[in-house]
């Protein structure tokens, strides 16, 4: 099984491909370099389909959501997505996206 990894946002790094066996636990890491940070999202995208939202982290630590979990470390600027008990249906592209902090100024 092969999981293809992609990125979105500014200065984000991810591996390009992960190969694993069914039933395995897969960890996909995402690093980012941004001055303003307002959260990190993970998405799954299957061939020809729109990305599907998996998780959103604002605070440090682990967010568990069934089959998928995500971890965020803001000081070291990385996150990872855990896929537990890998199945064939998990074969997809996984995208991370950083939301920059937006500063509003009067016109």
Jmol script that loads the backbone (N, CA, C; Angstrom):
load data "model"
ATOM      1  N   UNK A   1       0.843  -1.174   0.000  1.00  0.00           N
ATOM      2  CA  UNK A   1       0.000   0.000   0.000  1.00  0.00           C
ATOM      3  C   UNK A   1       0.885   1.231   0.000  1.00  0.00           C
ATOM      4  N   UNK A   2       0.457   2.224  -0.714  1.00  0.00           N
ATOM      5  CA  UNK A   2       1.235   3.444  -0.861  1.00  0.00           C
ATOM      6  C   UNK A   2       0.363   4.646  -0.516  1.00  0.00           C
ATOM      7  N   UNK A   3       0.875   5.512   0.342  1.00  0.00           N
ATOM      8  CA  UNK A   3       0.185   6.749   0.676  1.00  0.00           C
ATOM      9  C   UNK A   3       0.989   7.892   0.080  1.00  0.00           C
ATOM     10  N   UNK A   4       0.363   8.713  -0.724  1.00  0.00           N
ATOM     11  CA  UNK A   4       1.040   9.848  -1.340  1.00  0.00           C
ATOM     12  C   UNK A   4       0.762  11.085  -0.493  1.00  0.00           C
ATOM     13  N   UNK A   5       1.799  11.845  -0.227  1.00  0.00           N
ATOM     14  CA  UNK A   5       1.689  12.976   0.671  1.00  0.00           C
ATOM     15  C   UNK A   5       1.849  14.276  -0.113  1.00  0.00           C
ATOM     16  N   UNK A   6       1.073  15.301   0.262  1.00  0.00           N
ATOM     17  CA  UNK A   6       1.183  16.602  -0.385  1.00  0.00           C
ATOM     18  C   UNK A   6       1.151  17.706   0.647  1.00  0.00           C
ATOM     19  N   UNK A   7       1.326  18.937   0.196  1.00  0.00           N
ATOM     20  CA  UNK A   7       1.333  20.056   1.126  1.00  0.00           C
ATOM     21  C   UNK A   7       0.510  21.220   0.602  1.00  0.00           C
ATOM     22  N   UNK A   8       0.130  22.081   1.525  1.00  0.00           N
ATOM     23  CA  UNK A   8      -0.538  23.330   1.165  1.00  0.00           C
ATOM     24  C   UNK A   8      -0.086  24.382   2.161  1.00  0.00           C
ATOM     25  N   UNK A   9      -0.036  25.625   1.764  1.00  0.00           N
ATOM     26  CA  UNK A   9       0.372  26.680   2.681  1.00  0.00           C
ATOM     27  C   UNK A   9       1.790  27.144   2.405  1.00  0.00           C
ATOM     28  N   UNK A  10       2.352  27.926   3.320  1.00  0.00           N
ATOM     29  CA  UNK A  10       3.672  28.507   3.132  1.00  0.00           C
ATOM     30  C   UNK A  10       4.746  27.676   3.814  1.00  0.00           C
ATOM     31  N   UNK A  11       5.820  27.365   3.092  1.00  0.00           N
ATOM     32  CA  UNK A  11       6.988  26.692   3.648  1.00  0.00           C
ATOM     33  C   UNK A  11       6.644  25.478   4.493  1.00  0.00           C
ATOM     34  N   UNK A  12       5.932  24.545   3.895  1.00  0.00           N
ATOM     35  CA  UNK A  12       5.545  23.314   4.572  1.00  0.00           C
ATOM     36  C   UNK A  12       6.300  22.167   3.939  1.00  0.00           C
ATOM     37  N   UNK A  13       6.771  21.244   4.773  1.00  0.00           N
ATOM     38  CA  UNK A  13       7.499  20.094   4.254  1.00  0.00           C
ATOM     39  C   UNK A  13       6.873  18.794   4.702  1.00  0.00           C
ATOM     40  N   UNK A  14       6.755  17.853   3.773  1.00  0.00           N
ATOM     41  CA  UNK A  14       6.247  16.516   4.056  1.00  0.00           C
ATOM     42  C   UNK A  14       7.004  15.527   3.186  1.00  0.00           C
ATOM     43  N   UNK A  15       7.053  14.257   3.604  1.00  0.00           N
ATOM     44  CA  UNK A  15       7.622  13.244   2.709  1.00  0.00           C
ATOM     45  C   UNK A  15       6.728  13.112   1.480  1.00  0.00           C
ATOM     46  N   UNK A  16       7.277  12.656   0.371  1.00  0.00           N
ATOM     47  CA  UNK A  16       6.477  12.547  -0.842  1.00  0.00           C
ATOM     48  C   UNK A  16       5.714  11.237  -0.930  1.00  0.00           C
ATOM     49  N   UNK A  17       6.179  10.203  -0.243  1.00  0.00           N
ATOM     50  CA  UNK A  17       5.511   8.907  -0.347  1.00  0.00           C
ATOM     51  C   UNK A  17       5.816   8.057   0.882  1.00  0.00           C
ATOM     52  N   UNK A  18       4.817   7.316   1.328  1.00  0.00           N
ATOM     53  CA  UNK A  18       4.970   6.368   2.433  1.00  0.00           C
ATOM     54  C   UNK A  18       4.391   5.043   1.978  1.00  0.00           C
ATOM     55  N   UNK A  19       5.124   3.961   2.200  1.00  0.00           N
ATOM     56  CA  UNK A  19       4.635   2.630   1.851  1.00  0.00           C
ATOM     57  C   UNK A  19       4.528   1.809   3.125  1.00  0.00           C
ATOM     58  N   UNK A  20       3.406   1.117   3.322  1.00  0.00           N
ATOM     59  CA  UNK A  20       3.201   0.334   4.541  1.00  0.00           C
ATOM     60  C   UNK A  20       2.271  -0.837   4.261  1.00  0.00           C
ATOM     61  N   UNK A  21       2.267  -1.792   5.176  1.00  0.00           N
ATOM     62  CA  UNK A  21       1.424  -2.981   5.071  1.00  0.00           C
ATOM     63  C   UNK A  21       0.078  -2.726   5.753  1.00  0.00           C
ATOM     64  N   UNK A  22      -0.942  -3.450   5.315  1.00  0.00           N
ATOM     65  CA  UNK A  22      -2.246  -3.370   5.981  1.00  0.00           C
ATOM     66  C   UNK A  22      -2.088  -3.745   7.445  1.00  0.00           C
ATOM     67  N   UNK A  23      -2.832  -3.051   8.304  1.00  0.00           N
ATOM     68  CA  UNK A  23      -2.788  -3.313   9.737  1.00  0.00           C
ATOM     69  C   UNK A  23      -1.723  -2.523  10.469  1.00  0.00           C
ATOM     70  N   UNK A  24      -0.827  -1.884   9.733  1.00  0.00           N
ATOM     71  CA  UNK A  24       0.259  -1.116  10.350  1.00  0.00           C
ATOM     72  C   UNK A  24      -0.256   0.221  10.879  1.00  0.00           C
ATOM     73  N   UNK A  25       0.561   0.851  11.703  1.00  0.00           N
ATOM     74  CA  UNK A  25       0.320   2.226  12.136  1.00  0.00           C
ATOM     75  C   UNK A  25       1.279   3.098  11.337  1.00  0.00           C
ATOM     76  N   UNK A  26       0.750   4.102  10.658  1.00  0.00           N
ATOM     77  CA  UNK A  26       1.569   4.975   9.821  1.00  0.00           C
ATOM     78  C   UNK A  26       1.596   6.371  10.430  1.00  0.00           C
ATOM     79  N   UNK A  27       2.787   6.952  10.473  1.00  0.00           N
ATOM     80  CA  UNK A  27       2.962   8.317  10.966  1.00  0.00           C
ATOM     81  C   UNK A  27       3.455   9.182   9.813  1.00  0.00           C
ATOM     82  N   UNK A  28       2.728  10.250   9.514  1.00  0.00           N
ATOM     83  CA  UNK A  28       3.083  11.171   8.437  1.00  0.00           C
ATOM     84  C   UNK A  28       3.411  12.515   9.074  1.00  0.00           C
ATOM     85  N   UNK A  29       4.632  12.979   8.879  1.00  0.00           N
ATOM     86  CA  UNK A  29       5.079  14.215   9.520  1.00  0.00           C
ATOM     87  C   UNK A  29       4.952  15.406   8.582  1.00  0.00           C
ATOM     88  N   UNK A  30       4.619  16.542   9.168  1.00  0.00           N
ATOM     89  CA  UNK A  30       4.510  17.809   8.444  1.00  0.00           C
ATOM     90  C   UNK A  30       5.277  18.862   9.244  1.00  0.00           C
ATOM     91  N   UNK A  31       6.248  19.506   8.618  1.00  0.00           N
ATOM     92  CA  UNK A  31       6.961  20.603   9.269  1.00  0.00           C
ATOM     93  C   UNK A  31       6.553  21.909   8.588  1.00  0.00           C
ATOM     94  N   UNK A  32       6.625  22.994   9.328  1.00  0.00           N
ATOM     95  CA  UNK A  32       6.231  24.283   8.747  1.00  0.00           C
ATOM     96  C   UNK A  32       7.115  25.397   9.286  1.00  0.00           C
ATOM     97  N   UNK A  33       7.249  26.450   8.508  1.00  0.00           N
ATOM     98  CA  UNK A  33       7.993  27.649   8.889  1.00  0.00           C
ATOM     99  C   UNK A  33       7.099  28.840   8.583  1.00  0.00           C
ATOM    100  N   UNK A  34       6.472  29.358   9.588  1.00  0.00           N
ATOM    101  CA  UNK A  34       5.613  30.523   9.400  1.00  0.00           C
ATOM    102  C   UNK A  34       5.706  31.392  10.639  1.00  0.00           C
ATOM    103  N   UNK A  35       5.644  32.693  10.469  1.00  0.00           N
ATOM    104  CA  UNK A  35       5.761  33.599  11.604  1.00  0.00           C
ATOM    105  C   UNK A  35       4.450  33.711  12.370  1.00  0.00           C
ATOM    106  N   UNK A  36       3.346  33.668  11.664  1.00  0.00           N
ATOM    107  CA  UNK A  36       2.039  33.707  12.309  1.00  0.00           C
ATOM    108  C   UNK A  36       1.410  32.335  12.229  1.00  0.00           C
ATOM    109  N   UNK A  37       0.869  31.854  13.324  1.00  0.00           N
ATOM    110  CA  UNK A  37       0.286  30.511  13.322  1.00  0.00           C
ATOM    111  C   UNK A  37      -1.087  30.557  13.965  1.00  0.00           C
ATOM    112  N   UNK A  38      -2.074  30.013  13.252  1.00  0.00           N
ATOM    113  CA  UNK A  38      -3.426  29.986  13.789  1.00  0.00           C
ATOM    114  C   UNK A  38      -4.063  28.616  13.579  1.00  0.00           C
ATOM    115  N   UNK A  39      -3.233  27.574  13.552  1.00  0.00           N
ATOM    116  CA  UNK A  39      -3.760  26.221  13.445  1.00  0.00           C
ATOM    117  C   UNK A  39      -3.220  25.452  12.251  1.00  0.00           C
ATOM    118  N   UNK A  40      -3.288  24.122  12.360  1.00  0.00           N
ATOM    119  CA  UNK A  40      -2.832  23.233  11.298  1.00  0.00           C
ATOM    120  C   UNK A  40      -3.911  22.195  11.035  1.00  0.00           C
ATOM    121  N   UNK A  41      -4.238  22.017   9.767  1.00  0.00           N
ATOM    122  CA  UNK A  41      -5.277  21.065   9.357  1.00  0.00           C
ATOM    123  C   UNK A  41      -4.661  19.916   8.577  1.00  0.00           C
ATOM    124  N   UNK A  42      -5.297  18.750   8.681  1.00  0.00           N
ATOM    125  CA  UNK A  42      -4.950  17.579   7.873  1.00  0.00           C
ATOM    126  C   UNK A  42      -6.157  17.205   7.021  1.00  0.00           C
ATOM    127  N   UNK A  43      -5.875  16.819   5.772  1.00  0.00           N
ATOM    128  CA  UNK A  43      -6.914  16.412   4.827  1.00  0.00           C
ATOM    129  C   UNK A  43      -6.502  15.118   4.136  1.00  0.00           C
ATOM    130  N   UNK A  44      -7.497  14.364   3.718  1.00  0.00           N
ATOM    131  CA  UNK A  44      -7.279  13.175   2.896  1.00  0.00           C
ATOM    132  C   UNK A  44      -7.881  13.462   1.524  1.00  0.00           C
ATOM    133  N   UNK A  45      -7.130  13.131   0.462  1.00  0.00           N
ATOM    134  CA  UNK A  45      -7.649  13.340  -0.890  1.00  0.00           C
ATOM    135  C   UNK A  45      -7.470  12.071  -1.714  1.00  0.00           C
ATOM    136  N   UNK A  46      -8.598  11.519  -2.143  1.00  0.00           N
ATOM    137  CA  UNK A  46      -8.571  10.350  -3.025  1.00  0.00           C
ATOM    138  C   UNK A  46      -8.599  10.829  -4.470  1.00  0.00           C
ATOM    139  N   UNK A  47      -8.145   9.965  -5.391  1.00  0.00           N
ATOM    140  CA  UNK A  47      -8.065  10.317  -6.816  1.00  0.00           C
ATOM    141  C   UNK A  47      -9.352  10.950  -7.336  1.00  0.00           C
ATOM    142  N   UNK A  48      -9.215  12.121  -7.951  1.00  0.00           N
ATOM    143  CA  UNK A  48     -10.336  12.778  -8.597  1.00  0.00           C
ATOM    144  C   UNK A  48     -11.377  13.370  -7.672  1.00  0.00           C
ATOM    145  N   UNK A  49     -11.125  13.363  -6.374  1.00  0.00           N
ATOM    146  CA  UNK A  49     -12.103  13.870  -5.398  1.00  0.00           C
ATOM    147  C   UNK A  49     -11.550  15.110  -4.698  1.00  0.00           C
ATOM    148  N   UNK A  50     -12.448  15.872  -4.108  1.00  0.00           N
ATOM    149  CA  UNK A  50     -12.039  17.015  -3.298  1.00  0.00           C
ATOM    150  C   UNK A  50     -11.445  16.515  -1.983  1.00  0.00           C
ATOM    151  N   UNK A  51     -10.527  17.273  -1.373  1.00  0.00           N
ATOM    152  CA  UNK A  51      -9.975  16.866  -0.076  1.00  0.00           C
ATOM    153  C   UNK A  51     -11.068  16.764   0.986  1.00  0.00           C
ATOM    154  N   UNK A  52     -10.906  15.789   1.879  1.00  0.00           N
ATOM    155  CA  UNK A  52     -11.818  15.584   3.003  1.00  0.00           C
ATOM    156  C   UNK A  52     -11.094  15.975   4.287  1.00  0.00           C
ATOM    157  N   UNK A  53     -11.726  16.805   5.108  1.00  0.00           N
ATOM    158  CA  UNK A  53     -11.135  17.252   6.371  1.00  0.00           C
ATOM    159  C   UNK A  53     -10.979  16.082   7.340  1.00  0.00           C
ATOM    160  N   UNK A  54      -9.791  15.995   7.981  1.00  0.00           N
ATOM    161  CA  UNK A  54      -9.545  14.964   8.991  1.00  0.00           C
ATOM    162  C   UNK A  54      -9.406  15.547  10.389  1.00  0.00           C
ATOM    163  N   UNK A  55      -8.601  16.602  10.538  1.00  0.00           N
ATOM    164  CA  UNK A  55      -8.377  17.152  11.878  1.00  0.00           C
ATOM    165  C   UNK A  55      -7.862  18.586  11.805  1.00  0.00           C
ATOM    166  N   UNK A  56      -7.974  19.283  12.946  1.00  0.00           N
ATOM    167  CA  UNK A  56      -7.489  20.649  13.072  1.00  0.00           C
ATOM    168  C   UNK A  56      -6.891  20.803  14.458  1.00  0.00           C
ATOM    169  N   UNK A  57      -5.620  21.211  14.530  1.00  0.00           N
ATOM    170  CA  UNK A  57      -4.939  21.414  15.807  1.00  0.00           C
ATOM    171  C   UNK A  57      -4.558  22.877  15.963  1.00  0.00           C
ATOM    172  N   UNK A  58      -4.862  23.441  17.127  1.00  0.00           N
ATOM    173  CA  UNK A  58      -4.428  24.786  17.477  1.00  0.00           C
ATOM    174  C   UNK A  58      -3.481  24.708  18.665  1.00  0.00           C
ATOM    175  N   UNK A  59      -3.772  23.804  19.587  1.00  0.00           N
ATOM    176  CA  UNK A  59      -2.976  23.641  20.802  1.00  0.00           C
ATOM    177  C   UNK A  59      -2.048  22.442  20.678  1.00  0.00           C
ATOM    178  N   UNK A  60      -0.937  22.488  21.419  1.00  0.00           N
ATOM    179  CA  UNK A  60      -0.004  21.364  21.445  1.00  0.00           C
ATOM    180  C   UNK A  60      -0.682  20.112  21.981  1.00  0.00           C
ATOM    181  N   UNK A  61      -0.237  18.972  21.478  1.00  0.00           N
ATOM    182  CA  UNK A  61      -0.726  17.699  21.998  1.00  0.00           C
ATOM    183  C   UNK A  61      -1.419  16.862  20.947  1.00  0.00           C
ATOM    184  N   UNK A  62      -1.992  15.769  21.422  1.00  0.00           N
ATOM    185  CA  UNK A  62      -2.608  14.768  20.561  1.00  0.00           C
ATOM    186  C   UNK A  62      -4.119  14.949  20.512  1.00  0.00           C
ATOM    187  N   UNK A  63      -4.660  14.923  19.306  1.00  0.00           N
ATOM    188  CA  UNK A  63      -6.109  14.941  19.082  1.00  0.00           C
ATOM    189  C   UNK A  63      -6.480  13.598  18.472  1.00  0.00           C
ATOM    190  N   UNK A  64      -7.257  12.801  19.192  1.00  0.00           N
ATOM    191  CA  UNK A  64      -7.646  11.488  18.676  1.00  0.00           C
ATOM    192  C   UNK A  64      -9.037  11.568  18.068  1.00  0.00           C
ATOM    193  N   UNK A  65      -9.159  10.986  16.879  1.00  0.00           N
ATOM    194  CA  UNK A  65     -10.430  11.031  16.160  1.00  0.00           C
ATOM    195  C   UNK A  65     -10.624   9.698  15.446  1.00  0.00           C
ATOM    196  N   UNK A  66     -10.895   8.657  16.222  1.00  0.00           N
ATOM    197  CA  UNK A  66     -11.135   7.340  15.644  1.00  0.00           C
ATOM    198  C   UNK A  66      -9.918   6.752  14.972  1.00  0.00           C
ATOM    199  N   UNK A  67     -10.043   6.487  13.687  1.00  0.00           N
ATOM    200  CA  UNK A  67      -9.006   5.854  12.865  1.00  0.00           C
ATOM    201  C   UNK A  67      -7.781   6.756  12.673  1.00  0.00           C
ATOM    202  N   UNK A  68      -7.984   8.074  12.782  1.00  0.00           N
ATOM    203  CA  UNK A  68      -6.913   9.051  12.588  1.00  0.00           C
ATOM    204  C   UNK A  68      -6.666   9.826  13.878  1.00  0.00           C
ATOM    205  N   UNK A  69      -5.399  10.143  14.138  1.00  0.00           N
ATOM    206  CA  UNK A  69      -5.026  11.020  15.244  1.00  0.00           C
ATOM    207  C   UNK A  69      -4.018  12.022  14.714  1.00  0.00           C
ATOM    208  N   UNK A  70      -3.998  13.209  15.301  1.00  0.00           N
ATOM    209  CA  UNK A  70      -3.002  14.199  14.892  1.00  0.00           C
ATOM    210  C   UNK A  70      -2.341  14.794  16.125  1.00  0.00           C
ATOM    211  N   UNK A  71      -1.068  15.119  15.976  1.00  0.00           N
ATOM    212  CA  UNK A  71      -0.262  15.664  17.061  1.00  0.00           C
ATOM    213  C   UNK A  71       0.356  16.967  16.583  1.00  0.00           C
ATOM    214  N   UNK A  72       0.423  17.962  17.471  1.00  0.00           N
ATOM    215  CA  UNK A  72       1.014  19.256  17.128  1.00  0.00           C
ATOM    216  C   UNK A  72       2.041  19.657  18.175  1.00  0.00           C
ATOM    217  N   UNK A  73       3.208  20.130  17.709  1.00  0.00           N
ATOM    218  CA  UNK A  73       4.229  20.724  18.566  1.00  0.00           C
ATOM    219  C   UNK A  73       4.552  22.090  17.967  1.00  0.00           C
ATOM    220  N   UNK A  74       3.980  23.138  18.556  1.00  0.00           N
ATOM    221  CA  UNK A  74       4.136  24.486  17.994  1.00  0.00           C
ATOM    222  C   UNK A  74       5.553  25.028  18.147  1.00  0.00           C
ATOM    223  N   UNK A  75       6.222  24.744  19.275  1.00  0.00           N
ATOM    224  CA  UNK A  75       7.567  25.291  19.485  1.00  0.00           C
ATOM    225  C   UNK A  75       8.576  24.718  18.495  1.00  0.00           C
ATOM    226  N   UNK A  76       8.413  23.452  18.113  1.00  0.00           N
ATOM    227  CA  UNK A  76       9.321  22.827  17.137  1.00  0.00           C
ATOM    228  C   UNK A  76       8.744  22.852  15.723  1.00  0.00           C
ATOM    229  N   UNK A  77       7.560  23.413  15.586  1.00  0.00           N
ATOM    230  CA  UNK A  77       6.905  23.638  14.292  1.00  0.00           C
ATOM    231  C   UNK A  77       6.735  22.360  13.466  1.00  0.00           C
ATOM    232  N   UNK A  78       6.087  21.394  14.081  1.00  0.00           N
ATOM    233  CA  UNK A  78       5.752  20.191  13.318  1.00  0.00           C
ATOM    234  C   UNK A  78       4.452  19.585  13.823  1.00  0.00           C
ATOM    235  N   UNK A  79       3.879  18.769  12.966  1.00  0.00           N
ATOM    236  CA  UNK A  79       2.683  18.000  13.288  1.00  0.00           C
ATOM    237  C   UNK A  79       2.852  16.638  12.650  1.00  0.00           C
ATOM    238  N   UNK A  80       2.148  15.665  13.180  1.00  0.00           N
ATOM    239  CA  UNK A  80       2.080  14.406  12.459  1.00  0.00           C
ATOM    240  C   UNK A  80       0.680  13.834  12.534  1.00  0.00           C
ATOM    241  N   UNK A  81       0.357  13.097  11.494  1.00  0.00           N
ATOM    242  CA  UNK A  81      -0.919  12.403  11.392  1.00  0.00           C
ATOM    243  C   UNK A  81      -0.643  10.925  11.590  1.00  0.00           C
ATOM    244  N   UNK A  82      -1.388  10.289  12.481  1.00  0.00           N
ATOM    245  CA  UNK A  82      -1.291   8.847  12.698  1.00  0.00           C
ATOM    246  C   UNK A  82      -2.491   8.177  12.063  1.00  0.00           C
ATOM    247  N   UNK A  83      -2.229   7.162  11.262  1.00  0.00           N
ATOM    248  CA  UNK A  83      -3.292   6.336  10.696  1.00  0.00           C
ATOM    249  C   UNK A  83      -3.166   4.981  11.371  1.00  0.00           C
ATOM    250  N   UNK A  84      -4.179   4.612  12.156  1.00  0.00           N
ATOM    251  CA  UNK A  84      -4.136   3.354  12.908  1.00  0.00           C
ATOM    252  C   UNK A  84      -4.777   2.226  12.114  1.00  0.00           C
ATOM    253  N   UNK A  85      -4.207   1.035  12.239  1.00  0.00           N
ATOM    254  CA  UNK A  85      -4.738  -0.154  11.559  1.00  0.00           C
ATOM    255  C   UNK A  85      -5.022   0.149  10.089  1.00  0.00           C
ATOM    256  N   UNK A  86      -3.964   0.449   9.377  1.00  0.00           N
ATOM    257  CA  UNK A  86      -4.029   0.837   7.970  1.00  0.00           C
ATOM    258  C   UNK A  86      -4.843  -0.147   7.139  1.00  0.00           C
ATOM    259  N   UNK A  87      -5.718   0.399   6.301  1.00  0.00           N
ATOM    260  CA  UNK A  87      -6.567  -0.401   5.417  1.00  0.00           C
ATOM    261  C   UNK A  87      -6.372   0.079   3.979  1.00  0.00           C
ATOM    262  N   UNK A  88      -6.768  -0.757   3.021  1.00  0.00           N
ATOM    263  CA  UNK A  88      -6.638  -0.381   1.611  1.00  0.00           C
ATOM    264  C   UNK A  88      -7.357   0.934   1.304  1.00  0.00           C
ATOM    265  N   UNK A  89      -8.480   1.182   1.974  1.00  0.00           N
ATOM    266  CA  UNK A  89      -9.233   2.414   1.711  1.00  0.00           C
ATOM    267  C   UNK A  89      -8.474   3.669   2.152  1.00  0.00           C
ATOM    268  N   UNK A  90      -7.384   3.487   2.922  1.00  0.00           N
ATOM    269  CA  UNK A  90      -6.571   4.623   3.357  1.00  0.00           C
ATOM    270  C   UNK A  90      -5.567   5.065   2.299  1.00  0.00           C
ATOM    271  N   UNK A  91      -5.488   4.317   1.196  1.00  0.00           N
ATOM    272  CA  UNK A  91      -4.570   4.680   0.119  1.00  0.00           C
ATOM    273  C   UNK A  91      -5.071   5.970  -0.530  1.00  0.00           C
ATOM    274  N   UNK A  92      -4.341   7.066  -0.307  1.00  0.00           N
ATOM    275  CA  UNK A  92      -4.785   8.393  -0.735  1.00  0.00           C
ATOM    276  C   UNK A  92      -3.637   9.372  -0.573  1.00  0.00           C
ATOM    277  N   UNK A  93      -3.873  10.611  -0.948  1.00  0.00           N
ATOM    278  CA  UNK A  93      -2.944  11.703  -0.653  1.00  0.00           C
ATOM    279  C   UNK A  93      -3.369  12.331   0.662  1.00  0.00           C
ATOM    280  N   UNK A  94      -2.398  12.696   1.485  1.00  0.00           N
ATOM    281  CA  UNK A  94      -2.667  13.347   2.758  1.00  0.00           C
ATOM    282  C   UNK A  94      -1.998  14.710   2.742  1.00  0.00           C
ATOM    283  N   UNK A  95      -2.784  15.742   3.014  1.00  0.00           N
ATOM    284  CA  UNK A  95      -2.325  17.119   2.911  1.00  0.00           C
ATOM    285  C   UNK A  95      -2.358  17.793   4.269  1.00  0.00           C
ATOM    286  N   UNK A  96      -1.317  18.565   4.574  1.00  0.00           N
ATOM    287  CA  UNK A  96      -1.375  19.413   5.762  1.00  0.00           C
ATOM    288  C   UNK A  96      -1.387  20.858   5.299  1.00  0.00           C
ATOM    289  N   UNK A  97      -2.068  21.696   6.038  1.00  0.00           N
ATOM    290  CA  UNK A  97      -2.180  23.116   5.687  1.00  0.00           C
ATOM    291  C   UNK A  97      -2.104  23.946   6.954  1.00  0.00           C
ATOM    292  N   UNK A  98      -1.253  24.963   6.939  1.00  0.00           N
ATOM    293  CA  UNK A  98      -1.115  25.863   8.083  1.00  0.00           C
ATOM    294  C   UNK A  98      -1.934  27.112   7.819  1.00  0.00           C
ATOM    295  N   UNK A  99      -2.680  27.504   8.825  1.00  0.00           N
ATOM    296  CA  UNK A  99      -3.458  28.743   8.728  1.00  0.00           C
ATOM    297  C   UNK A  99      -2.660  29.841   9.409  1.00  0.00           C
ATOM    298  N   UNK A 100      -2.235  30.835   8.636  1.00  0.00           N
ATOM    299  CA  UNK A 100      -1.492  31.962   9.190  1.00  0.00           C
ATOM    300  C   UNK A 100      -2.415  32.863   9.994  1.00  0.00           C
ATOM    301  N   UNK A 101      -1.830  33.567  10.950  1.00  0.00           N
ATOM    302  CA  UNK A 101      -2.581  34.548  11.712  1.00  0.00           C
ATOM    303  C   UNK A 101      -2.865  35.750  10.816  1.00  0.00           C
ATOM    304  N   UNK A 102      -4.087  36.208  10.832  1.00  0.00           N
ATOM    305  CA  UNK A 102      -4.482  37.355  10.014  1.00  0.00           C
ATOM    306  C   UNK A 102      -4.645  38.561  10.926  1.00  0.00           C
ATOM    307  N   UNK A 103      -3.998  39.646  10.566  1.00  0.00           N
ATOM    308  CA  UNK A 103      -4.121  40.888  11.327  1.00  0.00           C
ATOM    309  C   UNK A 103      -5.008  41.846  10.548  1.00  0.00           C
ATOM    310  N   UNK A 104      -6.047  42.324  11.199  1.00  0.00           N
ATOM    311  CA  UNK A 104      -6.974  43.255  10.556  1.00  0.00           C
ATOM    312  C   UNK A 104      -6.533  44.685  10.865  1.00  0.00           C
ATOM    313  N   UNK A 105      -6.541  45.529   9.830  1.00  0.00           N
ATOM    314  CA  UNK A 105      -6.222  46.944  10.000  1.00  0.00           C
ATOM    315  C   UNK A 105      -7.341  47.780   9.414  1.00  0.00           C
ATOM    316  N   UNK A 106      -7.647  48.905  10.033  1.00  0.00           N
ATOM    317  CA  UNK A 106      -8.683  49.772   9.462  1.00  0.00           C
ATOM    318  C   UNK A 106      -8.225  50.322   8.119  1.00  0.00           C
ATOM    319  N   UNK A 107      -9.186  50.547   7.236  1.00  0.00           N
ATOM    320  CA  UNK A 107      -8.866  51.099   5.909  1.00  0.00           C
ATOM    321  C   UNK A 107      -8.588  52.574   5.978  1.00  0.00           C
TER     322      UNK A 107
END
end "model"
wireframe off; spacefill off
backbone 0.3
color backbone group
